[in-house]
Amino acid sequence: MAGMNFDAKLEPMQAAIREAGLDGWLFYDHHHRDPIAGRILGLDEKAHVTRRWYYFVPAEGEPRKLAHRIEQGRLDTLPGEKGLYSSWQELARGWRRCWPEHAGCHAVLAEQRHHAGLDGGCGTVEFLRGLGKQIVSSADLVSQFEAVLSEEQVLSHGVAQRAIDAILAEGWLEIGRRLRPGSGEAGSYTEFDHMQWLSEAMRREGLVWDDGPNVSVNANCSDSHYEPTAELSSPIKEGDFLLVDIWARVNQPGSVYYDITWTGVVGANRRSASNWSSRRC
């Protein structure tokens, strides 16, 4: 269910909470220390967060929010009643209002992080235990709602896979054309040249990525931090061991990366650019 908006997740989430025999799932964060909670709830990952926020999804009924007055709009994209606090005393009262009908409510934390104390001493987990709440791990629910891909995400991975595999196949031929041009004169081609060629090909296919791809030959392949640049790049020659590490995704929200690494020896098969064997990541 990764990539699904939260409104669509709410009903199956509450069903999963009930199936697990729990009373609710608590999400909270401070300074983006718990990115898992933000992703599951669909919150803005770049938002400025300097105060703690809390979001409780009960097994039944409407979710409840608790936000600081300085950042009171932090959870406005989510459904549910909102409470506000400033002092830690108000925060404690806000928590007691979150479970007015459940004296022994069980809480599930997205991550059992021990944040700085609400009163300068006790952490969030200890504070809730002090209210009589039993804390259990949310690992299984996180796996279900963060790690399981939607049908659309699976399809997006396939689109990226087909595009990158086609680009790689043509890239091997491009190496052969550069090193063995029809004129018979030996060509010059570098790691950086091929990295640029692959990048342009991916852009034409409408793919996006953070950095890379990476192209390296011989000893450079053993350096996991190596990345060719216009100023520092080795030439690709006949007989070289060549590694291409490439990844990208479709340019749409929630799409999934296709990531693959290929290695080969240039010129090992004269019918094409190289004889390649693959290792899928």
Buried (B, 14 or more C-beta within 10 A) or exposed (E): BBBBEBEEBBEEBBEBBEEBEBBBBBBBBBEBBBEBBBBBBBBEEEEEBEBBBBBBBBBEEEBBBBBBEEBBEBBEEBEBEBBBBEEBEBBBEBBEEBBEEBEEBBBBBBBBBEBEEBEEEBBBBEBBBEBEBEBBEBEEBBEBBBEEBBEBBEBBBEBBBEBBBEBBEEBBEBBBEBBBEEEEEEEEBBBBBBBBBBBEBBEEBEBBBEEBBBBBBBEBBEEEEBBBEEEEBBEBBEEBBBBBBBBBBBBEEBBBBBBBBBBBBBBBBEEBBBBBEEEEE
